[in-house]
């Protein structure tokens, strides 16, 4: 079976390419290396909007349940 490089291997190779591009003053090579690293790491994808987290949703549920319990106590 052929060896498949890991993400770390690819990032290291691109880091080496960046260093060579800087040494040789190759701006296009540097830009390509940086963009390739960004794509591998997922930085080129749109980031999700600030949606409510599960924690805040649980917090809302706990508040709702506690107010229901307090209302039930008031009825007795």
MOPAC internal coordinates of N, CA, C and O (Angstrom, degrees):
PM7 1SCF
backbone

  N    0.0000 0     0.00 0     0.00 0    0    0    0
  C    1.4528 1     0.00 0     0.00 0    1    0    0
  C    1.5306 1   108.87 1     0.00 0    2    1    0
  O    1.2310 1   120.83 1   -39.46 1    3    2    1
  N    1.2860 1   116.01 1   140.54 1    3    2    1
  C    1.4654 1   121.99 1  -178.40 1    5    3    2
  C    1.5250 1   110.15 1   -75.49 1    6    5    3
  O    1.2310 1   121.42 1   -33.88 1    7    6    5
  N    1.3101 1   114.88 1   146.12 1    7    6    5
  C    1.4564 1   121.22 1   177.39 1    9    7    6
  C    1.5265 1   109.60 1   -75.53 1   10    9    7
  O    1.2310 1   120.76 1   -52.91 1   11   10    9
  N    1.3161 1   116.15 1   127.09 1   11   10    9
  C    1.4623 1   120.49 1   175.90 1   13   11   10
  C    1.5162 1   108.49 1  -102.84 1   14   13   11
  O    1.2310 1   120.15 1   -51.21 1   15   14   13
  N    1.3104 1   117.31 1   128.79 1   15   14   13
  C    1.4652 1   119.20 1   179.90 1   17   15   14
  C    1.5237 1   111.17 1   -67.68 1   18   17   15
  O    1.2310 1   121.42 1   -33.17 1   19   18   17
  N    1.3183 1   114.88 1   146.83 1   19   18   17
  C    1.4620 1   120.34 1   176.12 1   21   19   18
  C    1.5231 1   109.31 1   -85.10 1   22   21   19
  O    1.2310 1   120.78 1    -8.44 1   23   22   21
  N    1.3025 1   116.11 1   171.56 1   23   22   21
  C    1.4663 1   120.61 1   176.63 1   25   23   22
  C    1.5198 1   109.79 1   -59.88 1   26   25   23
  O    1.2310 1   120.38 1   139.23 1   27   26   25
  N    1.3333 1   116.87 1   -40.77 1   27   26   25
  C    1.4628 1   120.06 1   178.94 1   29   27   26
  C    1.5290 1   111.40 1   -61.79 1   30   29   27
  O    1.2310 1   120.48 1   139.37 1   31   30   29
  N    1.3344 1   116.69 1   -40.63 1   31   30   29
  C    1.4651 1   119.95 1   177.87 1   33   31   30
  C    1.5268 1   111.04 1   -60.44 1   34   33   31
  O    1.2310 1   120.82 1   135.40 1   35   34   33
  N    1.3284 1   116.03 1   -44.60 1   35   34   33
  C    1.4611 1   120.45 1  -178.80 1   37   35   34
  C    1.5257 1   111.34 1   -65.31 1   38   37   35
  O    1.2310 1   120.78 1   138.33 1   39   38   37
  N    1.3259 1   116.12 1   -41.67 1   39   38   37
  C    1.4720 1   120.07 1   179.23 1   41   39   38
  C    1.5297 1   109.66 1   -64.16 1   42   41   39
  O    1.2310 1   119.89 1   138.51 1   43   42   41
  N    1.3405 1   117.82 1   -41.49 1   43   42   41
  C    1.4713 1   120.57 1   178.42 1   45   43   42
  C    1.5209 1   111.14 1   -62.92 1   46   45   43
  O    1.2310 1   120.24 1   137.88 1   47   46   45
  N    1.3311 1   117.14 1   -42.12 1   47   46   45
  C    1.4655 1   120.49 1   178.22 1   49   47   46
  C    1.5238 1   111.01 1   -62.27 1   50   49   47
  O    1.2310 1   120.66 1   138.79 1   51   50   49
  N    1.3246 1   116.35 1   -41.21 1   51   50   49
  C    1.4626 1   119.75 1   179.45 1   53   51   50
  C    1.5271 1   111.01 1   -69.62 1   54   53   51
  O    1.2310 1   120.45 1   146.67 1   55   54   53
  N    1.3230 1   116.75 1   -33.33 1   55   54   53
  C    1.4655 1   119.79 1   176.39 1   57   55   54
  C    1.5274 1   110.00 1   -63.94 1   58   57   55
  O    1.2310 1   120.89 1   138.21 1   59   58   57
  N    1.3278 1   115.90 1   -41.79 1   59   58   57
  C    1.4645 1   120.07 1   176.40 1   61   59   58
  C    1.5286 1   111.00 1   -62.48 1   62   61   59
  O    1.2310 1   120.84 1   138.55 1   63   62   61
  N    1.3356 1   116.00 1   -41.45 1   63   62   61
  C    1.4712 1   120.25 1   177.82 1   65   63   62
  C    1.5284 1   110.73 1   -62.27 1   66   65   63
  O    1.2310 1   120.47 1   142.06 1   67   66   65
  N    1.3384 1   116.70 1   -37.94 1   67   66   65
  C    1.4678 1   120.13 1   177.15 1   69   67   66
  C    1.5214 1   110.84 1   -63.12 1   70   69   67
  O    1.2310 1   120.83 1   135.27 1   71   70   69
  N    1.3429 1   116.03 1   -44.73 1   71   70   69
  C    1.4627 1   120.06 1  -178.78 1   73   71   70
  C    1.5345 1   110.86 1   -63.15 1   74   73   71
  O    1.2310 1   120.48 1   139.23 1   75   74   73
  N    1.3170 1   116.68 1   -40.77 1   75   74   73
  C    1.4677 1   120.45 1   178.14 1   77   75   74
  C    1.5285 1   110.30 1   -65.82 1   78   77   75
  O    1.2310 1   120.54 1   138.75 1   79   78   77
  N    1.3280 1   116.57 1   -41.25 1   79   78   77
  C    1.4677 1   120.62 1   179.40 1   81   79   78
  C    1.5262 1   110.81 1   -63.46 1   82   81   79
  O    1.2310 1   120.44 1   140.36 1   83   82   81
  N    1.3150 1   116.76 1   -39.64 1   83   82   81
  C    1.4713 1   120.14 1   178.22 1   85   83   82
  C    1.5232 1   109.94 1   -66.41 1   86   85   83
  O    1.2310 1   120.87 1   134.37 1   87   86   85
  N    1.3320 1   115.95 1   -45.63 1   87   86   85
  C    1.4748 1   120.00 1  -179.52 1   89   87   86
  C    1.5294 1   111.40 1   -59.72 1   90   89   87
  O    1.2310 1   120.52 1   141.11 1   91   90   89
  N    1.3317 1   116.61 1   -38.89 1   91   90   89
  C    1.4576 1   121.32 1  -177.93 1   93   91   90
  C    1.5274 1   113.07 1   -92.23 1   94   93   91
  O    1.2310 1   120.74 1  -172.87 1   95   94   93
  N    1.3419 1   116.20 1     7.13 1   95   94   93
  C    1.4635 1   122.22 1  -179.26 1   97   95   94
  C    1.5327 1   111.54 1    53.40 1   98   97   95
  O    1.2310 1   121.10 1  -136.97 1   99   98   97
  N    1.3242 1   115.50 1    43.03 1   99   98   97
  C    1.4534 1   122.81 1  -179.69 1  101   99   98
  C    1.5325 1   108.48 1  -100.65 1  102  101   99
  O    1.2310 1   120.74 1   -87.54 1  103  102  101
  N    1.3086 1   116.18 1    92.46 1  103  102  101
  C    1.4640 1   121.79 1  -175.46 1  105  103  102
  C    1.5332 1   111.38 1   -62.40 1  106  105  103
  O    1.2310 1   120.12 1   136.40 1  107  106  105
  N    1.3309 1   117.37 1   -43.60 1  107  106  105
  C    1.4677 1   120.10 1  -179.49 1  109  107  106
  C    1.5289 1   111.55 1   -62.28 1  110  109  107
  O    1.2310 1   120.42 1   139.23 1  111  110  109
  N    1.3209 1   116.79 1   -40.77 1  111  110  109
  C    1.4586 1   120.57 1   178.19 1  113  111  110
  C    1.5159 1   111.62 1   -63.83 1  114  113  111
  O    1.2310 1   121.15 1   140.49 1  115  114  113
  N    1.3375 1   115.41 1   -39.51 1  115  114  113
  C    1.4631 1   120.49 1   178.25 1  117  115  114
  C    1.5228 1   110.33 1   -64.14 1  118  117  115
  O    1.2310 1   120.61 1   132.51 1  119  118  117
  N    1.3156 1   116.43 1   -47.49 1  119  118  117
  C    1.4633 1   120.74 1  -179.53 1  121  119  118
  C    1.5302 1   110.57 1   -61.72 1  122  121  119
  O    1.2310 1   120.24 1   136.32 1  123  122  121
  N    1.3192 1   117.15 1   -43.68 1  123  122  121
  C    1.4598 1   120.02 1   179.21 1  125  123  122
  C    1.5193 1   111.78 1   -62.54 1  126  125  123
  O    1.2310 1   120.09 1   140.33 1  127  126  125
  N    1.3122 1   117.42 1   -39.67 1  127  126  125
  C    1.4649 1   120.95 1   179.17 1  129  127  126
  C    1.5182 1   111.28 1   -65.56 1  130  129  127
  O    1.2310 1   120.97 1   135.45 1  131  130  129
  N    1.3199 1   115.74 1   -44.55 1  131  130  129
  C    1.4680 1   119.90 1   179.90 1  133  131  130
  C    1.5306 1   110.53 1   -64.09 1  134  133  131
  O    1.2310 1   120.30 1   135.47 1  135  134  133
  N    1.3082 1   117.03 1   -44.53 1  135  134  133
  C    1.4659 1   120.30 1   179.89 1  137  135  134
  C    1.5289 1   111.35 1   -65.39 1  138  137  135
  O    1.2310 1   120.26 1   142.51 1  139  138  137
  N    1.3117 1   117.11 1   -37.49 1  139  138  137
  C    1.4655 1   120.25 1   178.06 1  141  139  138
  C    1.5203 1   111.02 1   -65.50 1  142  141  139
  O    1.2310 1   120.43 1   139.58 1  143  142  141
  N    1.3282 1   116.79 1   -40.42 1  143  142  141
  C    1.4651 1   119.56 1   176.27 1  145  143  142
  C    1.5254 1   110.37 1   -63.05 1  146  145  143
  O    1.2310 1   120.48 1   136.27 1  147  146  145
  N    1.3141 1   116.69 1   -43.73 1  147  146  145
  C    1.4663 1   120.71 1   179.92 1  149  147  146
  C    1.5234 1   110.64 1   -60.42 1  150  149  147
  O    1.2310 1   120.13 1   138.35 1  151  150  149
  N    1.3297 1   117.36 1   -41.65 1  151  150  149
  C    1.4633 1   120.72 1   179.43 1  153  151  150
  C    1.5183 1   111.10 1   -65.57 1  154  153  151
  O    1.2310 1   120.13 1   136.89 1  155  154  153
  N    1.3274 1   117.36 1   -43.11 1  155  154  153
  C    1.4607 1   120.49 1   179.10 1  157  155  154
  C    1.5234 1   111.92 1   -61.59 1  158  157  155
  O    1.2310 1   121.02 1   144.52 1  159  158  157
  N    1.3214 1   115.66 1   -35.48 1  159  158  157
  C    1.4658 1   120.56 1  -178.45 1  161  159  158
  C    1.5267 1   113.05 1   -87.94 1  162  161  159
  O    1.2310 1   120.39 1   177.31 1  163  162  161
  N    1.3371 1   116.86 1    -2.69 1  163  162  161
  C    1.4556 1   120.59 1   176.48 1  165  163  162
  C    1.5173 1   114.61 1    82.83 1  166  165  163
  O    1.2310 1   120.05 1  -168.25 1  167  166  165
  N    1.3315 1   117.50 1    11.75 1  167  166  165
  C    1.4635 1   120.14 1  -179.16 1  169  167  166
  C    1.5159 1   113.05 1   -75.78 1  170  169  167
  O    1.2310 1   120.04 1   169.88 1  171  170  169
  N    1.3138 1   117.54 1   -10.12 1  171  170  169
  C    1.4644 1   120.01 1  -179.93 1  173  171  170
  C    1.5224 1   111.48 1   -88.43 1  174  173  171
  O    1.2310 1   120.21 1   177.33 1  175  174  173
  N    1.3189 1   117.20 1    -2.67 1  175  174  173
  C    1.4622 1   121.86 1  -179.86 1  177  175  174
  C    1.5278 1   109.83 1   -91.98 1  178  177  175
  O    1.2310 1   120.66 1   -31.66 1  179  178  177
  N    1.3241 1   116.34 1   148.34 1  179  178  177
  C    1.4758 1   118.09 1   176.50 1  181  179  178
  C    1.5240 1   110.05 1   -62.38 1  182  181  179
  O    1.2310 1   121.13 1   -40.81 1  183  182  181
  N    1.3051 1   115.44 1   139.19 1  183  182  181
  C    1.4564 1   120.57 1   178.91 1  185  183  182
  C    1.5243 1   109.05 1   -84.78 1  186  185  183
  O    1.2310 1   120.06 1   -37.17 1  187  186  185
  N    1.3296 1   117.49 1   142.83 1  187  186  185
  C    1.4691 1   120.00 1  -179.26 1  189  187  186
  C    1.5237 1   111.33 1   -63.81 1  190  189  187
  O    1.2310 1   121.65 1   -30.73 1  191  190  189
  N    1.3074 1   114.45 1   149.27 1  191  190  189
  C    1.4668 1   119.67 1   177.90 1  193  191  190
  C    1.5243 1   109.07 1   -66.47 1  194  193  191
  O    1.2310 1   120.88 1   -17.12 1  195  194  193
  N    1.3001 1   115.93 1   162.88 1  195  194  193
  C    1.4628 1   120.17 1   178.57 1  197  195  194
  C    1.5168 1   109.54 1   -71.60 1  198  197  195
  O    1.2310 1   121.58 1   -93.75 1  199  198  197
  N    1.3241 1   114.58 1    86.25 1  199  198  197
  C    1.4538 1   120.38 1   178.01 1  201  199  198
  C    1.5159 1   108.35 1   -88.06 1  202  201  199
  O    1.2310 1   120.36 1   -25.67 1  203  202  201
  N    1.3334 1   116.91 1   154.33 1  203  202  201
  C    1.4629 1   118.03 1   179.09 1  205  203  202
  C    1.5317 1   109.99 1   -59.95 1  206  205  203
  O    1.2310 1   121.24 1   -41.76 1  207  206  205
  N    1.2882 1   115.23 1   138.24 1  207  206  205
  C    1.4566 1   118.88 1  -179.41 1  209  207  206
  C    1.5167 1   109.49 1   -83.71 1  210  209  207
  O    1.2310 1   121.07 1   -13.64 1  211  210  209
  N    1.3217 1   115.56 1   166.36 1  211  210  209
  C    1.4527 1   120.45 1   178.21 1  213  211  210
  C    1.5119 1   110.46 1   -60.63 1  214  213  211
  O    1.2310 1   120.82 1   146.28 1  215  214  213
  N    1.3222 1   116.04 1   -33.72 1  215  214  213
  C    1.4532 1   120.14 1  -178.66 1  217  215  214
  C    1.5224 1   110.40 1   -63.60 1  218  217  215
  O    1.2310 1   120.38 1   135.29 1  219  218  217
  N    1.3345 1   116.87 1   -44.71 1  219  218  217
  C    1.4596 1   118.26 1  -179.82 1  221  219  218
  C    1.5206 1   110.76 1   -68.46 1  222  221  219
  O    1.2310 1   120.24 1   145.96 1  223  222  221
  N    1.3268 1   117.15 1   -34.04 1  223  222  221
  C    1.4537 1   119.42 1   177.51 1  225  223  222
  C    1.5214 1   110.44 1   -66.52 1  226  225  223
  O    1.2310 1   119.84 1   139.58 1  227  226  225
  N    1.3356 1   117.92 1   -40.42 1  227  226  225
  C    1.4597 1   120.67 1   176.61 1  229  227  226
  C    1.5203 1   110.27 1   -65.19 1  230  229  227
  O    1.2310 1   120.60 1   141.47 1  231  230  229
  N    1.3111 1   116.46 1   -38.53 1  231  230  229
  C    1.4585 1   120.36 1   178.67 1  233  231  230
  C    1.5300 1   110.55 1   -61.29 1  234  233  231
  O    1.2310 1   120.82 1   136.28 1  235  234  233
  N    1.3317 1   116.05 1   -43.72 1  235  234  233
  C    1.4623 1   119.61 1   177.83 1  237  235  234
  C    1.5260 1   111.02 1   -62.20 1  238  237  235
  O    1.2310 1   120.26 1   139.53 1  239  238  237
  N    1.3265 1   117.10 1   -40.47 1  239  238  237
  C    1.4564 1   121.51 1   179.63 1  241  239  238
  C    1.5219 1   110.79 1   -64.80 1  242  241  239
  O    1.2310 1   120.29 1   137.56 1  243  242  241
  N    1.3228 1   117.05 1   -42.44 1  243  242  241
  C    1.4659 1   120.74 1   178.75 1  245  243  242
  C    1.5161 1   110.39 1   -63.40 1  246  245  243
  O    1.2310 1   120.21 1   137.04 1  247  246  245
  N    1.3304 1   117.21 1   -42.96 1  247  246  245
  C    1.4687 1   120.23 1   177.67 1  249  247  246
  C    1.5223 1   111.12 1   -60.85 1  250  249  247
  O    1.2310 1   120.76 1   137.18 1  251  250  249
  N    1.3192 1   116.15 1   -42.82 1  251  250  249
  C    1.4605 1   120.69 1  -179.77 1  253  251  250
  C    1.5248 1   111.01 1   -64.26 1  254  253  251
  O    1.2310 1   120.63 1   135.49 1  255  254  253
  N    1.3161 1   116.40 1   -44.51 1  255  254  253
  C    1.4648 1   120.03 1   179.80 1  257  255  254
  C    1.5223 1   111.53 1   -65.62 1  258  257  255
  O    1.2310 1   119.81 1   139.85 1  259  258  257
  N    1.3171 1   117.96 1   -40.15 1  259  258  257
  C    1.4634 1   120.28 1  -179.67 1  261  259  258
  C    1.5206 1   110.99 1   -67.50 1  262  261  259
  O    1.2310 1   120.18 1   145.11 1  263  262  261
  N    1.3337 1   117.26 1   -34.89 1  263  262  261
  C    1.4673 1   118.64 1   177.58 1  265  263  262
  C    1.5252 1   110.30 1   -70.09 1  266  265  263
  O    1.2310 1   119.95 1   146.29 1  267  266  265
  N    1.3279 1   117.69 1   -33.71 1  267  266  265
  C    1.4598 1   120.75 1   176.59 1  269  267  266
  C    1.5226 1   110.30 1   -66.14 1  270  269  267
  O    1.2310 1   120.53 1   138.57 1  271  270  269
  N    1.3158 1   116.58 1   -41.43 1  271  270  269
  C    1.4706 1   120.75 1   178.70 1  273  271  270
  C    1.5232 1   109.64 1   -63.88 1  274  273  271
  O    1.2310 1   120.22 1   137.31 1  275  274  273
  N    1.3354 1   117.18 1   -42.69 1  275  274  273
  C    1.4651 1   120.31 1   179.78 1  277  275  274
  C    1.5292 1   110.67 1   -65.45 1  278  277  275
  O    1.2310 1   119.85 1   143.48 1  279  278  277
  N    1.3250 1   117.88 1   -36.52 1  279  278  277
  C    1.4581 1   120.97 1   177.43 1  281  279  278
  C    1.5202 1   110.74 1   -67.63 1  282  281  279
  O    1.2310 1   120.37 1   141.21 1  283  282  281
  N    1.3309 1   116.90 1   -38.79 1  283  282  281
  C    1.4716 1   120.31 1   178.30 1  285  283  282
  C    1.5141 1   110.27 1   -65.15 1  286  285  283
  O    1.2310 1   119.56 1   142.45 1  287  286  285
  N    1.3364 1   118.45 1   -37.55 1  287  286  285
  C    1.4740 1   121.97 1   178.88 1  289  287  286
  C    1.5169 1   110.22 1   -66.21 1  290  289  287
  O    1.2310 1   120.64 1   143.87 1  291  290  289
  N    1.3219 1   116.38 1   -36.13 1  291  290  289
  C    1.4631 1   120.40 1  -179.13 1  293  291  290
  C    1.5280 1   110.80 1   -67.97 1  294  293  291
  O    1.2310 1   120.12 1   151.97 1  295  294  293
  N    1.3233 1   117.38 1   -28.03 1  295  294  293
  C    1.4555 1   121.10 1  -179.64 1  297  295  294
  C    1.5219 1   112.32 1   -72.72 1  298  297  295
  O    1.2310 1   119.46 1   159.62 1  299  298  297
  N    1.3178 1   118.64 1   -20.38 1  299  298  297
  C    1.4745 1   120.93 1  -178.13 1  301  299  298
  C    1.4672 1   111.41 1   -85.68 1  302  301  299
  O    1.2310 1   120.10 1   180.00 1  303  302  301

